[in-house]
Amino acid sequence: MTVYQHPSILIGDPHDARLAANVHPVDWVNPTPAPQYDMVVIGAGTAGLVTAAGAAALGAKVALIESELMGGDCLNVGCVPSKALIHSSRLVADAHGLVHSGYASGSLNVEFSAVMNRLRSVRTQISYHDSADRFKKLGVDMFLGAGKFIDARTVDVAGARLAFKRAVIASGARALIPAIPGLAEARVFTNETIFTLTALPEKCVVVGAGPIGCELGQAFARLGSKVTVITNGAAILPREDVEAAQIIHAGLIRDGADVVVNAKITAVKNGDRLSTLQFTRNGIPEEVPFNAILVATGRAPNIDSLNLTAAGVAFDTRLGVKVDDHLRTTNKRIFAAGDVCSQYKFTHAADAMARIVIQNALFFGRKKVSGLVIPWCTYTSPEVAHVGWTASDAARHTAEIQTVHIAMAEVDRAVLDCEGEGFLKVYVAKKTGQILGATLVGAHAGEMISELTVAMAAGVGLGQLGSVIHPYPTQAEIIKRAGDAYNRQRLTPRAARLLRSILKLNR
């Protein structure tokens, strides 16, 4: 089978061969372009796929263009493979926990090749949902090739010209490689290539301590690699609550990883078997050996080849396509969605923005991105989930807000599951009881944050959540406990005196 050549595809692997056949079939024949499309979508990642499928389902004539792999980052090099790897690493950690707790004896030998084989297998199972064949069946004209604007109303792809009434830029983003002397000569991995590994690196350096660096650093450490996570920041996960980041920092160390903060990387010294990352910490030179280096230091928008100037679309090389609150670009006929234009580089955010684009571009909608309530989760152990205001936001409005803090160790099910590490912190408006934001740290935080997200989107106050019956015992009961705690805090001395008076009357 002839397979599309791509850095994230492991040549010779049968699972990846089937993946490529779904998301970039080499024998694909592009359709004859329609005289004009209601919508042309550039990029078949999450934002592009949702836009194209949704618009076609509503009766629009749609063309979808992809130059590389349909499914974008999420399917091929992001959410799907990383969570498959994390799942396996958690199984290994649980098995080690049985031994350390005295429930089992013996040693555990992890077959890393089997872990990666499963990863590629489950990714392939999911891939048909994002495939060229499926979108053709949905009524979308699927074009494989590099799309670029010819003018404000036309896109070129593989020599074909696609005229449009509306266009959507959903070309995503890519991993950034920092300019470090010697790094280009090393075997550098990013999230776009790390899942092609078949052998576990003995020593792995992870440059960057954001979500990707922490998730994959912990996973590789649990699978047996000697991991060093290094960052120039003062702490890991700088966007998260400080207390949450400290818990994850401790978790990384507990799982065998070294964590280096306040580091200034100076060079990579390459060797035959082992290379060395050189850096200074507090002005003192240090170094760490590695035979694999994963760079997770940020992302850049995929806009270089789009010829946006010809279309009258303004952009920033670092931030991406410029859009207004309705996701319209400086060309009123062209919209953008997803990583190419948003600070929220999450699959679920791209999905939400795509739905806004469909309404605003095709049906004169006025939906606003600023109206979205967007949660996110870092899938370390424990997980860190967040929605709305952060601790820094709350600190600027201390007189107006009330903070409710519940330790996960107070929740019976978390104790029973040996998952008592973590907390829930909720920021509430004093006058109204409105939930302004929350951070949740726990084994299943990503699953539980949705209850708070729904409450925020629906205008349900934290006090009301205290009256919602939660099954016992569940870890989600921590949200009910937070509601109860908020209601107790509202019981002023005056109200307490009044209640005592009523009780005396009833005796």
Sequence and secondary structure as in RCSB ss.txt:
>XXXX:A:sequence
MTVYQHPSILIGDPHDARLAANVHPVDWVNPTPAPQYDMVVIGAGTAGLVTAAGAAALGAKVALIESELMGGDCL
NVGCVPSKALIHSSRLVADAHGLVHSGYASGSLNVEFSAVMNRLRSVRTQISYHDSADRFKKLGVDMFLGAGKFI
DARTVDVAGARLAFKRAVIASGARALIPAIPGLAEARVFTNETIFTLTALPEKCVVVGAGPIGCELGQAFARLGS
KVTVITNGAAILPREDVEAAQIIHAGLIRDGADVVVNAKITAVKNGDRLSTLQFTRNGIPEEVPFNAILVATGRA
PNIDSLNLTAAGVAFDTRLGVKVDDHLRTTNKRIFAAGDVCSQYKFTHAADAMARIVIQNALFFGRKKVSGLVIP
WCTYTSPEVAHVGWTASDAARHTAEIQTVHIAMAEVDRAVLDCEGEGFLKVYVAKKTGQILGATLVGAHAGEMIS
ELTVAMAAGVGLGQLGSVIHPYPTQAEIIKRAGDAYNRQRLTPRAARLLRSILKLNR
>XXXX:A:secstr
      TTS TT HHHHHHHHHHS TT       S EEEEEE  SHHHHHHHHHHHHTT  EEEEESS TTHHHH
HTSHHHHHHHHHHHHHHHHHHHHHHTTS  S     HHHHHHHHHHHHHHHHGGG HHHHHHTT EEEES EEEE
ETTEEEETTEEEEEEEEEE   EEE     TTTTTS EE TTTGGG  S  SEEEEE  SHHHHHHHHHHHHTT 
EEEEE SSSSSSTTS HHHHHHHHHHHHHTT EEE SEEEEEEE  SS EEEEEEETTEEEEEEESEEEE S EE
ES TTS HHHHT  EETTTEE   TTSB SSTTEEE GGGT S   HHHHHHHHHHHHHHHHS     GGG   E
EEE SSSEEEEEE  HHHHHTTTTTEEEEEEEGGGSHHHHHTT    EEEEEEETTT  EEEEEEEETTHHHHHH
HHHHHHHHT  HHHHTTS   SS TTHHHHHHHHHHHHHT  HHHHHHHHHHHHHT 
